[in-house]
Amino acid sequence: MERDEKNPQEELRILTHEPVEGWRPVFFTLVAVGALYLAVVLAKTL
């Protein structure tokens, strides 16, 4: 984060959000499928 040099006394603002349930397993599944796809493509090119 950067400080605004015009207002050095101003506090830093942090953007946050509430976590969404269920996205972690979906994310890891998609990463695994992508890695498997790349492994298959590499195996076919050898």
C-alpha positions, 0 to 999 in steps of 0.5 A, spaced: 500 500 500 502 506 498 501 513 502 498 519 500 504 524 500 499 530 500 496 527 507 501 524 511 497 523 517 491 520 513 490 512 515 491 507 510 485 504 508 484 496 507 479 493 502 476 487 505 471 482 503 467 476 506 470 469 504 465 465 500 464 458 502 466 452 498 470 456 493 477 453 496 475 446 494 473 448 487 480 452 486 484 446 488 480 442 483 481 446 477 488 447 479 489 440 479 485 439 472 490 444 469 496 441 472 493 434 469 492 437 462 499 440 462 502 433 464 498 429 458 500 434 453 507 434 455 507 426 455 504 426 448 509 430 445 515 426 448 
